[in-house]
Amino acid sequence: MRNASLKFIAVVGMSLAGIIAAHAQTPQVGPAGPKRPASVPSNYVITPFGYFHPSCVVHLAERDELRPSQGVIHHADGTSGQMPRCGYAHYRADGQAGYGDEKGAKDPDISHAWIVSLSMTTTSSFGFLSAEWSVPPTPAVNSGQTLYYFPALEDFKDVVTIIQPVLGWNSDYPSAWGIASWNCCKSGTTYEATPQRVSPGDTILGYMSNTCPRGTLSCSRWNVVTSDLQNGKSSQLLMTSSFGQTFNWAFGGVLEVYNVTYCSNYPNNPNGFAGGAHSSFNEIGLYNDSLSQVSPVWAKTLWAPGANPQCSYNATVPAQALLTY
């Protein structure tokens, strides 16, 4: 956790310096592809929350703000547009139709495609979570799989949405790594900040920070930023809404996958780690709603013990949150 606060301040400065006044961007998330379950329509796209109809994925430019009390997206140039409600079913990784319909039903199971995670809860709430992790090598075999790695915040008692800085393979960029900041899934809609392409070996810094005074139990607005410390690019979801959630559930690291057919669909570890290939979330900075630092006590969850293929999934907590496969 050394230098976590200094890096937080530096990235905030970089975020504000890089602000642009533009409207929502052209959708860039990857198509569902030929390996999608048969129940998923061909025009759907893969997100960190399942298969979505493209109209239910809203791409926000920097300084686009969600204002749910007014039901609008406020743009940096002062104009506003209506916040959409998804009118299409969403699908889980296994093809089961889930949340999201003409009534905007919430997602009851955001973690449906998760493989392994490290998390903890609090009786109050969290005000800041940051983590660093490296972009892995290109996977040994590319057969259309999508991989996501991220820390995240949720409301343990009432999951309406999840905020997260995400590193993805075959997501926004075909056969390549990219980063993006997300907020999902109020009214069946997911919001993505402008993605950026990154390279193997780069260091990613992701953070979620509330914008309220110290001691605010349920802050209404958050900054979610995902940055590449090598190329200087970042995906910034600034002043995004908590949709009334109290973020008391912190995830130090999560592995989520779609269409993994072989264990070789995962990237090899470049450092010869004895425990197998892995993703390490380092220098995790966790603070409560009073912005006092918390010493995390992570609990491991194996979400898919029957996953096929079974790639020796595990998680440990030495000096960092370590997901192995």
KOLMI-945696 format. One record per atom (N, C-alpha, C, O, CB): residue in one letter; z, x, y. Coordinates in pm, whole numbers, plus 50000, padded with zeros to 5 digits. Glycine has a CB too. Example, Ala and Ser with C-alpha at 12.3 -4.5 7.8 and 13.67 -1.06 7.14 Angstrom:
REM residues 2
a507805131949431/a507805123049550/a507805132049670/a508465142449668/a509055113149553/s507085128549775/s507145136749894/s507875129050003/s508045134150114/s505725140849940/
END
This chain:
REM residues 325
m500005008249879/m500005000050000/m500005008550126/m500105003150236/m501204990850000/r499895021950115/r499915030550231/r498735027350322/r497625024550275/r499895045350189/n498985027650450/n497965025450552/n497385011250551/n496385008750619/n496845035350533/a497985001950476/a497424988450469/a497394981850607/a496414975550643/a498224979750371/s498484983350684/s498534977050815/s497524983350910/s496864976150986/s499924978050873/l497394996850907/l496435003550994/l495024999350961/l494214997051051/l496565018650982/k494694998250831/k493354994150791/k493104979650831/k491984976050869/k493144995950640/f494154971350823/f494024957350866/f493654956751014/f492744949451053/f495334949650840/i494364964551097/i494084964651240/i492674969751266/i491964964251350/i495114973051315/a492274980551195/a490944986351216/a489854976451181/a488854975451253/a490784998951133/v490024969151071/v488994959751030/v488944947851124/v487864942551151/v489234954950886/v490114943351175/v490104932551274/v489274936651395/v488474928851446/v491544928851317/g489464949351440/g488684954251552/g487204954451521/g486384950451604/g489134967951592/m486854959151400/m485454959551361/m484894945451352/m483734943151388/m485294966851226/s485724935851303/s485254922051290/s484904916251426/s483844910251443/s486324913451222/l485794917951522/l485544912051653/l484404918951725/l483654912651799/l486814912651738/a484264932251702/a483174939451768/a481824935451713/a480804936451782/a483374954351752/g481804931051587/g480534927851523/g480164913251531/g479214909151463/g480574931951382/i480854905151611/i480594890751617/i479204887851673/i478764894351768/i481664883751702/i478524878251614/i477224874051665/i477254859051687/i477944851751616/i476094877951568/a476494854451786/a476424840151816/a475194834451751/a474104834751808/a476424837551969/a475364829251630/a474224823851555/a474684811951474/a475884810451449/a473574834451463/h473754803651433/h474084792051353/h474054795651205/h473834807151168/h473114780551383/a474274785551121/a474354787550977/a473104794750926/a471994792450974/a474524774250905/q473314803450830/q472254811950778/q471494805350664/q471964795650604/q472834824950732/t470324810650634/t469524805850522/t470274808350391/t470804819250372/t468154812650519/p470324798550301/p471034800550174/p470514812750099/p469314814950089/p470894788150087/q471464820650046/q471094832649975/q471704833449836/q471404842749761/q471494844650056/v472554824049800/v473184824749668/v472114823649560/v471064817449580/v474244813649652/g472404829749444/g471414830649339/g471194817449266/g472104809249257/g471824840949242/p469974815449214/p469674803249138/p470424803049006/p470834813448954/p468174802049113/a470604790948952/a471324789548825/a470654797448713/a471344802848626/a471424774748786/g469314798148714/g468614806748620/g468384800448484/g468944789848454/g469364819348603/p467564806948400/p467184801148271/p468334800448172/p468264792948075/p466074809048212/k469414808248193/k470534808248099/k471594798048134/k472654797548071/k471154821948092/r471334789948234/r472304779548271/r472444769648157/r471514768048078/r471884772348401/p473594762848145/p473734752148045/p472674741348066/p472234739148179/p475134746048051/a472284734847960/a471214724947965/a471504713548061/a470574707548116/a470954719447827/s472774710448083/s473134699348171/s472964702548319/s472974693548402/s474554695148144/v472824715348354/v472754719648493/v471314719048543/v470444725548484/v473324733848510/p471014711448649/p469644710748701/p469124724448744/p469904733148783/p469574701148819/s467814726248736/s467214739248762/s467314743648908/s467224755548937/s465764739048720/n467494734148999/n467544737849141/n468954741149188/n469144743849306/n466984726749225/y469924741049099/y471304744349135/y471474759549153/y470634767449108/y472284739149028/v472564763349219/v472874777449241/v474254780549185/v475094771649168/v472794781049392/i474484793549157/i475794798049107/i476654802449225/i476194809849312/i475624809749004/t477894797849228/t478874801849327/t480134806349254/t480214804649132/t479184790249428/p481114812049324/p482384815349257/p483184803149215/p484324804549169/p483224823749348/f482604791149229/f483334778849198/f482574769849102/f482964758449079/f483634771349325/g481484774949046/g480684766948955/g479254765749003/g478844772249099/g481294753248937/y478494757148934/y477114754448971/y477084743449077/y477624732549055/y476264750448847/f476474746149192/f476434736849305/f475004733049339/f474074741049323/f477134742949428/h474834720649386/h473564717149450/h473464725249579/h474464726749649/h473454701649477/p472274730549614/p472164738949734/p472664732349861/p473154739349950/p470734743049753/s472544719249873/s472994712549994/s474504712550009/s475034709650116/s472484698349996/c475214715849900/c476684715949902/c477244729949929/c478454731949927/c477224710749771/v476344739649954/v476744753249989/v476354755550134/v475174756650167/v476074764049894/v477354756150221/v477114757650365/v477294772250402/v478354778150378/v478064748450450/h476254778250462/h476284792350500/h476614793350648/h475844788750733/h474914799350468/l477764799350677/l478254800050814/l477934813550876/l478074823950811/l479744797550818/a477504813451002/a477364825651079/a478734829651132/a479674821651132/a476344823951195/e478854842151179/e480114846651234/e480464838551358/e479614835851444/e480054861651267/r481744834651366/r482314826551473/r481964811851461/r482264804151552/r481864831551606/d481334807651351/d481254793351321/d482634789151270/d483144795051175/d480124790151214/e483234779051331/e484584774851296/e484564761051231/e483854752051276/e485484774751420/l485344759451124/l485534746451062/l486654739151137/l487764744451151/l485864747750909/r486374727051184/r487364719051254/r487484705551186/r486904695651232/r487004717451404/p488244705051074/p488304692750994/p488914680951068/p488594669451037/p489084695250869/s489804683451165/s490394672251238/s489334664651317/s489474652751344/s491484677151332/q488254671751354/q487144665551425/q485954662851332/q485014655951369/q486714674351541/g486024668451211/g484944666651116/g483684674151152/g482584669951117/g484634652151103/v483834685651224/v482654692851270/v482754707851240/v483844713151216/v482454690651421/i481594714451241/i481494729051244/i481164732751388/i480124728851440/i480404734551142/h482034740351452/h481824744251591/h481154757951594/h481694767551539/h483164744451671/h479994758851657/h479224771251663/h479634779651784/h480194774551881/h477734768151667/a479334792551776/a479724801851881/a479074798752015/a479614802352120/a479384815951840/d477914792052015/d477234788952140/d477734775852203/d477194771252304/d475734788052117/g478764770052142/g479354757952198/g478864744952138/g479444734452163/g479124757652341/t477794745452058/t477294733351993/t478094730551866/t478814739251817/t475794734651959/s477964718651814/s478694714651695/s477774707151600/s476804700751641/s479904706051731/g478094707951471/g477394700351369/g478404694051275/g479534698851264/g476404709251291/q478024683451210/q478944676251124/q479254684050998/q478364690250939/q478364662551088/m480524683850955/m480894689850827/m480394680850715/m480734668950712/m482444691850817/p479584686150622/p478994677550519/p479974674150408/p480924681550382/p477774684150461/r479734663050343/r480424659550219/r479394660150107/r478304654450118/r481094645150228/c479744666950003/c478784668949894/c478474655649825/c479384648349788/c479324679149792/g477204652749807/g476794640349741/g476274642549600/g475634633649544/g475744633549821/y476544654149542/y476034657349409/y477164662249319/y478154667849366/y474924668049418/a477004660149190/a477974665449094/a477894680549092/a476834686349115/a477714659648952/h479034686949065/h479074701349041/h479284703448891/h479674694148820/h480214708249124/y479014715648844/y479134718448701/y479944731048677/y479844740948751/y477734719748637/r480734730448572/r481524741948531/r480634752148460/r479454749648437/r482684737448438/a481214763648428/a480454774148361/a479904769648227/a478844774248184/a481324786448342/d480614760448159/d480164755548030/d479214743648041/d478784738247939/d481354751647946/g478874739548163/g477944728548185/g478594715048201/g477894705148222/g477004727848073/q479914714348193/q480594701548209/q480544697148355/q480864704948445/q482054702548161/a480154684748378/a480134679348514/a481564678148563/a482434672848494/a479414665548519/g481804683148685/g483164683348735/g483294676848869/g482734666148894/g483664697248743/y484034683248956/y484364678149088/y483104676549172/y482054682149141/y485364687249158/g483254668849279/g482174667349375/g481264655749341/g480504656549245/g481374680049384/d481324645249416/d480414633949400/d480274627249536/d480654632949638/d480924623849291/e479734615349537/e479524608749666/e480834605849737/e480834603449858/e478754595849647/k481964606049666/k483264603849727/k483914616849771/k484964616649836/k484174596549631/g483294628049737/g483844640949777/g485124644449702/g486044650149761/g484114640949925/a485194641149575/a486394644049497/a486654659049494/a485714666949486/a486274638549355/k487914663049499/k488244677349499/k488114683149360/k488064676049260/k489654679649554/d488064696349356/d487954703649230/d489324704349163/d490254709749223/d487384717749252/p489494699049041/p490784699848974/p490994712948899/p492084715448847/p490934688248878/d489954721448894/d490044733048807/d489144744248858/d488144747548795/d489664729348662/i489494749948974/i488694760549032/i488584772448937/i487584779748940/i489294765049165/s489574774548853/s489634786348768/s488844784748638/s489074792548545/s491064789548735/h487944775248627/h487294772348499/h486454783848445/h486244784548324/h486434760248513/a485974792848531/a485154804048485/a485894817348494/a485304827948474/a483874804848565/w487194816848524/w487964829148532/w488214834748392/w488324827248295/w489304826648605/i488284848048385/i488574854848259/i490004860248258/i490744857948163/i487564866248236/v490374867448363/v491714873348369/v492104874548515/v491254876748602/v491774887248297/s493414873048543/s493894874348681/s495324879648681/s496024879148580/s493814860848755/l495734884648797/l497114888448824/l497554880848948/l496904881749053/l497264904048843/s498654873348938/s499054864749049/s500564863749061/s501294867948972/s498454850849032/m501014858049173/m502424855049192/m502544843449290/m501634840949370/m503214867549243/t503664836349285/t503944825249376/t505174828449459/t505924837749429/t504124812049298/t505384820449564/t506564821849648/t507074808049684/t506324798249682/t506244830049776/t508364807149716/t508934794249756/t508644791149902/t508844779849947/t510444794249732/s508164801149978/s507774798650117/s506244798550122/s505634789450066/s508374809550215/s505634808050188/s504174809350186/s503814823650222/s504654831450268/s503504799350284/f502554826950201/f502054840250236/f501264839450366/f500624829350396/f501174845950121/g501334850350443/g500624850750570/g499504860950575/g498674860650665/g501574853550679/f499484869950476/f498474880550476/f498384886650336/f499394889350273/f498804891450583/l497154888650290/l496904895450162/l495654904050178/l494604899250220/l496724885150045/s495784916950146/s494634925950150/s494584934050022/s495594935849955/s494704935350274/a493394938849987/a493214947249870/a491974955849888/a491034952049958/a493114938749742/e491984967449824/e490804976049817/e490354976949672/e491184977549581/e491094990049876/w489054977149650/w488524979649517/w487134985749528/w486464984049630/w488484966649433/s486724992749424/s485444999749426/s484334991249367/s484564983349276/s485555012949349/v483134992849420/v481964986349363/v481624993549232/v481375005649234/v480744986549462/p481624986549119/p481354993148990/p479894997748979/p479064994149063/p481684983648874/p479585005548876/p478185009148852/p477354996848815/p477904986148788/p478095019748740/t476034998548815/t475154988048768/t475454984948622/t475574994348543/t473674992048786/p475594972348582/p475854969148441/p474814975348348/p473644976448383/p475894954048421/a475264979448230/a474374985948134/a473234976948093/a472104981648075/a475154990348011/v473494963948077/v472474954248037/v472484942848137/v473524936948163/v472714948947892/n471314939848194/n471174928748288/n470384917648220/n469164918548207/n470474933348420/s471074907348178/s470404896048112/s470674883048187/s470714872248128/s470884894747967/g470844884048320/g471034872248402/g472484868448424/g472744857348472/g470324860848342/q473424877148392/q474844874148411/q475224875048558/q474594882248636/q475714883648327/t476254867548595/t476834868448729/t478304871948715/t479034865748637/t476644854948808/l478744882048791/l480114886948784/l480734886248923/l480084889449023/l480164901548729/y482004881948930/y482724881349056/y484074888449041/y484754887148939/y482924866749101/y484444895949146/y485744902649153/y486364899449289/y485694900849391/y485604918249131/f487634895149292/f488214891249421/f489734889749413/f490274886949306/f487604878249469/p490434891649526/p491774886249547/p491624872249609/p490514868649650/p492654895749639/a492704864449617/a492554850749667/a493904844849702/a494954850049664/a491844841949564/l493864833649777/l495054825749809/l494774811049780/l493694805949810/l495474827749958/e495774804349721/e495704789949693/e497064783549721/e498044790449749/e495254787349547/d497084770349711/d498324762649716/d498694759249572/d497984751749505/d498174749549804/f499814764749524/f500184763349383/f500404748849343/f500114745049230/f501424771349355/k500924740649434/k501304726949400/k500174716849420/k500224705849365/k502484722749483/d499164720549498/d498124710749528/d496834718149566/d496564720149685/d498574701149643/v496064722349468/v494874730349494/v493764721449550/v493144713649478/v494394737549365/v493534722749679/v492424715749745/v491304725549777/v490124722149770/v492914708749873/t491694737849814/t490694747949846/t491254761649809/t492444763149780/t490294747549996/i490364771649810/i490734785449782/i489984794149882/i488794791849906/i490414789549632/i490654804149940/i489994813750027/i489974827249957/i490934831049890/i490704814650166/q488854834549974/q488724846949898/q487634856049953/q486554851249988/q488454843849753/p487894869049961/p486864878949984/p486314883349849/p487084887349761/p487424891150066/v484984882749830/v484404883749696/v483364894849688/v482534896549778/v483754870349658/l483424902449580/l482354911649539/l481634905249422/l482274901349324/l482924925849501/g480304904149431/g479564897449325/g478344905349279/g477694912149359/g479124883949370/w478044904449151/w476834910049092/w475894898449057/w476324888548996/w477154918748965/n474624899649095/n473634889149066/n474034876049133/n473784865249079/n473484887048914/s474644877049248/s475074865049320/s474164862749440/s473164855649429/s476554866349365/d474504868649554/d473634867349670/d472394876149661/d471384873449726/d474414870749795/y472474886749580/y471374896249570/y470994898249423/y471844902349344/y471744909849636/p469744895549385/p469334896849244/p469484911249196/p469054920649262/p467884892249226/s470114912849080/s470274925949015/s470904936149109/s470534947949107/s468924931048966/a471844931849189/a472494940849284/a473874935349319/a474194923849289/a471624942649413/w474674943749384/w476014940049427/w476004935249571/w475244940449653/w476984951849411/g476824925449603/g476964920649739/g478364915549765/g479104912649670/g475954909649768/i478744914549891/i480054909349930/i479864896950017/i478874895650088/i480874920150004/a480844887950009/a480834875950093/a482244870250098/a483034872250006/a479814865350040/s482544863150206/s483834856350221/s483614841350204/s482664835650257/s484474859450360/w484514834850127/w484324820950086/w485544812350115/w486674817150124/w483984820349937/n485274799050131/n486314788850140/n485784776550066/n484764771050105/n486694785450290/c486464772449962/c485964761549876/c487144753449820/c488154759749790/c485104767149759/c487134740049803/c485974731349793/c486314717549850/c486114707549782/c485494730349647/k486814716749971/k487164704050033/k485934695150042/k484864699550085/k487774706250172/s486084682550002/s484994672750001/s483824677449916/s482674673549940/s484514670050144/g484114685849816/g483074690449725/g482134700549785/g481084703349726/g482294678849678/t482464706349901/t481584715649971/t482204729449973/t483414730849988/t481294710750115/t481374739749959/t481844753449969/t481194760150090/t480044757550122/t481544761349840/y481964768950156/y481514775750277/y481474790750252/y482444796750205/y482434772350397/e480324796850284/e480144811250264/e479754817950395/e478854813350465/e479074814050155/a480464828850429/a480054836950543/a478834845350506/a478504846850389/a481214845950591/t478174850750607/t476964858650584/t477234870050487/t478084878550514/t476434864250717/p476524870550373/p476754881150275/p476154894450319/p475314894950409/p476174877050140/q476594905150255/q476074918550281/q475874925850148/q476674924450056/q477044926550375/r474794933450140/r474534941250018/r475364954050020/r475514960350125/r473024944450004/v475884957949904/v476684970149891/v476204978149772/v475404973349692/v478194966749876/s476684990549760/s476194999749658/s477315004149565/s478475004649607/s475545011849723/p476985007549439/p477995012849347/p478715024849408/p478095033549469/p477355016749214/g480025025249389/g480845036049442/g481425033349578/g482365040149619/g480045048349448/d480895023349651/d481465019949781/d482855013949764/d483155008049660/d480545010049857/t483705015449864/t485035009449865/t485014996549945/t484564996350060/t486085019349924/i485484985849884/i485544972749948/i486974970049994/i487924971849917/i485044961549852/l487124965750118/l488414961150169/l488274946350200/l487454942450283/l488854969150297/g489074938050134/g489064923850159/g490434919250206/g491454923750153/g488644916150034/y490464910250304/y491764905150345/y491674890650389/y490614885850431/y492334913750456/m492804883850379/m493004870250428/m494234870450518/m495314874450475/m493174860050310/s494084866050643/s495154866950741/s495274853850817/s494284848550866/s494904878650838/n496504848650828/n496664836550907/n496634839851056/n496834851351095/n497964829250871/t496384829851139/t496244831951283/t497384825351360/t497294823451481/t494904826651333/c498464821851289/c499554814151350/c500734823251385/c500804834551339/c500024802951255/p501664818251467/p502874825951496/p503684828551370/p503604821151273/p503734818651599/r504464839151373/r505334842551260/r506194830551222/r506694823251307/r506234854551296/g506364828751092/g507224818051043/g506534804751025/g507194794950989/g508344816451133/t505214803951051/t504484791451029/t504244789650880/t503514797450819/t503144791351107/l504854779450822/l504794777650676/l503394774250629/l502934779350526/l505764766850632/s502724765750703/s501384761350662/s500424763150779/s500224754050859/s501404746450613/c499854774950789/c498954778050900/c497614770950879/c497104770650767/c498754793450914/s497064765450986/s495844757450972/s494564765850976/s493524761350928/s495794747151080/r494624778051033/r493414786051047/r493634800250997/r494674806351020/r492964786251194/w492614805350927/w492694818350862/w491434826450888/w490354820950909/w492924816750711/n491594839650886/n490454848750886/n490304854450746/n491264859550689/n490634860050991/v489094853650692/v488784859450561/v487654869450584/v486564865650626/v488374848250455/v487924882150555/v486964892750585/v486784901650462/v487754905750399/v487424901150709/t485524904650429/t485184913750320/t484324924850379/t483244922150432/t484434906350203/s484794937450371/s484124948550437/s483814959750341/s484574962250247/s484974953850552/d482694966650364/d482334978750292/d482714990550382/d482154992150490/d480804979050256/l483664998750337/l484185009550420/l483205021150430/l483405030150512/l485505014450367/q482145021250348/q481155031850356/q480015028250452/q479665036150540/q480595034850218/n479425016350436/n478265013050520/n478645005350646/n477795002850731/n477275005050440/g479925001550659/g480394995050781/g480034980350793/g480324974250896/g479845002250897/k479414974550692/k479024960550699/k480174951550652/k480994955550571/k477764958050614/s480204939450705/s481274930250664/s480774915950667/s479854912450740/s482504931750755/s481414907650586/s481174893250581/s482434886650633/s483504887950574/s480824888250435/q482314879350745/q483484874750818/q483514859550830/q482634853450890/q483514881150957/l484554853650772/l484784839350783/l486004837850875/l487144837950828/l485014832350641/l485744836651005/l486804836951104/l487254822951141/l486444813751153/l486344844551228/m488564821451159/m489174808751200/m488774797451106/m488474786451151/m488774805351344/t488764800250977/t488404789950880/t489624781250848/t490764785750861/t487844796250752/s489374769050808/s490454759350789/s491184761150656/s490574764950556/s489904745250799/s492484758550656/s493254758050532/s493204744050471/s493694742050360/s494714762250557/f492624734450541/f492554720550496/f493924715150456/f494064707650360/f491584719350378/g494944719250535/g496284714150513/g497054720850400/g498154716650367/g496224699750487/q496484731150340/q497134737950228/q498244747350276/q498184752750386/q496114745850147/t499244749150192/t500254759450211/t499964770350109/t500154768349989/t501714753750195/f499514781850155/f499064792350062/f500254800050008/f500674810250063/f498074801950132/n500794794849898/n501964800949833/n501644807049697/n502544810449621/n503054790549817/w500344808449667/w499904814049539/w498924825349570/w497824822849619/w499234803049446/a499334837649542/a498524849449574/a497964855549447/a498664856949347/a499354859749652/f496684859349452/f496014866049341/f495644880249384/f494834882049475/f494754858149294/g496244890049318/g495944903949350/g494594908349299/g493994917549354/g496994912949294/g494104901749195/g492784904949141/g492374894549038/g493194890148958/g492764918849079/v491084890649041/v490544880748948/v489174885448901/v488394890848980/v490464866649015/l488884883448772/l487554885348716/l487024871648675/l487654864548597/l487564895248595/e485844868048728/e485194855348697/e483754858148657/e483084866348720/e485264845448819/v483254851348553/v481914854648503/v481124842048465/v481684831548436/v482024863848382/y479794843648467/y478854833448421/y477774840348337/y477284851048372/y478214825548541/n477424833848226/n476294838048143/n476424852148087/n475434859348076/n475024837048222/v477654856148052/v477844868947985/v477544867147836/v478194859247768/v479294874348006/t476544874547788/t476114873547648/t476604885247565/t476894883747447/t474604872747641/y476684896947628/y477094909147559/y478174915947642/y478224914347764/y475874918747535/c479044923647576/c480034931347651/c479354941747739/c479924945947840/c481024938247555/s478154945847703/s477394955347785/s476864948847913/s476254955647995/s476234961147705/n477074935547931/n476754929148058/n477724933248168/n477464931148286/n476764913948042/y478854939248128/y479804944448225/y479434958848262/y478794965748182/y481244943748170/p479814963348381/p479544977348419/p480434986948342/p481594983948313/p479754979248569/n479884998548309/n480685009048248/n481595015248353/n481265015548471/n479795019748183/n482745020148308/n483665026848399/n483185041148421/n482965048448324/n485105026548343/p483035045448546/p482505058848570/p483505070048550/p483115081748546/p481985059548708/n484785066748537/n485805077048534/n486375079948395/n487355087248382/n486915073248625/g485775074248293/g486255076748158/g487645071548132/g488395077448054/g486225091348131/f488005060448195/f489345054748178/f489605051548032/f488795044847968/f489505042148265/a490735056247979/a490995055147835/a491135040747789/a490905037847672/a492255062847800/g491515031647879/g491715017747840/g490445009547839/g490494997447815/g492675011447931/g489315015747862/g488045008447866/g487585006348008/g488235010748103/g488184995047795/a486434999548025/a485934996848158/a486934988148234/a487644980148174/a484554989948152/h486974989848366/h488004982748441/h487594980948586/h486654987248634/h489324990148432/s488314972348655/s488234971248800/s489644972048854/s490534964548812/s487524957848843/s489854981248946/s491184984048997/s491304979349141/s490534983649227/s491504998948987/f492264970349169/f492544965649304/f493704973949359/f494854972349316/f492874950249307/n493404982749454/n494364992649502/n494924988749638/n494394980049707/n493725006349509/e496004995349675/e496604994149808/e496734979549851/e496364975749962/e495775001749909/i497264971449760/i497424957249789/i498544955349891/i499664959949871/i497724949149660/g498214948650001/g499194945650103/g499474930650103/g498574922650127/g498724950250242/l500704926850076/l501074912750069/l502254910150162/l503264917250157/l501434908649923/y502114899950249/y503134896850348/y503414881850344/y502524873750317/y502674901250490/n504684878050373/n505034863950374/n504674857550508/n504074864150594/n506534862150345/d505024844850526/d504634837750647/d505304843350772/d504834840950883/d504944823150633/s506424850750754/s507064857550867/s506494871450890/s506974878850975/s508574858450845/l505464874850813/l504784887850817/l505694899450782/l505564910450835/l504204890050954/s506644896650691/s507444907150630/s506794911050498/s506364902450422/s508924902550607/q506704924050471/q506014928550352/q506734924450225/q507954924950216/q505854943550355/v505944920250126/v506454915749996/v506064926049892/v504934930949891/v505894901649958/s506994929449803/s506684938049688/s506214929049574/s507024921949514/s507924946849644/p504914929249543/p504384919649445/p504944921749305/p505104933049260/p502874920549441/v505224910849238/v505564910849095/v504494902249028/v504644890049019/v507044905249067/w503434908548982/w502274901248933/w502474896048792/w503054902748707/w501064910148937/a501994883948768/a501984877948634/a500554877648584/a499654873248655/a502594863548636/k500334882348463/k498994882748403/k498664869248340/k499504863248273/k498894893948298/t497434864648362/t496944852548295/t495594855548233/t494654859648302/t496844840748394/l495484853548102/l494204854348032/l493684840048022/l494164832047942/l494344861147888/w492694836748104/w492244822948118/w491314818648006/w491154806647983/w491544821248250/a490694827947937/a489674824447838/a489884832247709/a489054840647674/a488264827047894/p490984829447636/p491234837047512/p490174834747406/p490014843047316/p492584833247456/g489424823547416/g488374820847318/g486984824247368/g485994819847310/g488424806447278/a486904832047475/a485604835347532/a484724842647431/a485204850947354/a485774843847659/n483444839347432/n482474845847344/n481334851547430/n480614843947494/n481914835747236/p481174865047431/p481854874847348/p483274877847397/p483604875547514/p481054887747342/q484094882947308/q485444886947342/q485434902047367/q485214909847274/q486464883047229/c485684905947491/c485494919947532/c486814926847565/c486914934147664/c484574920547652/s487824924347485/s489124931047499/s489694929447639/s490144939147700/s489004945847465/y489674917247690/y490144914747826/y491654916847835/y492404913247745/y489774900547870/n492074922747947/n493494925047966/n493724927948114/n492784928848192/n494004936947877/a494984929248152/a495344933148288/a496684940148282/a497574936248206/a495394920848383/t496834950448363/t498084957848373/t498374960348520/t497514958948606/t498024971248293/v499634964148546/v500044966748683/v500754980248689/v501984980748690/v500954955348737/p499974991348694/p500625004148721/p500835005448871/p501674998348927/p499775015948667/a500105014248939/a500225015349085/a499325005249155/a499365004049277/a499875029449131/q498514997849077/q497594988249135/q497414976749035/q497924977248924/q496234994849171/a496674966549076/a496334955648984/a495064959948909/a494014961848970/a496114941949061/l495164961248779/l494084966948698/l493594956548598/l494334952448509/l494564979748625/l492314952348612/l491694943048518/l490804951148425/l489964958848472/l490874931948592/t490974949548292/t490214957548197/t489374948648107/t489694937048084/t491144966148112/y488264954448056/y487354947347968/y486514957447895/y485664953747814/y486464937348046/
END
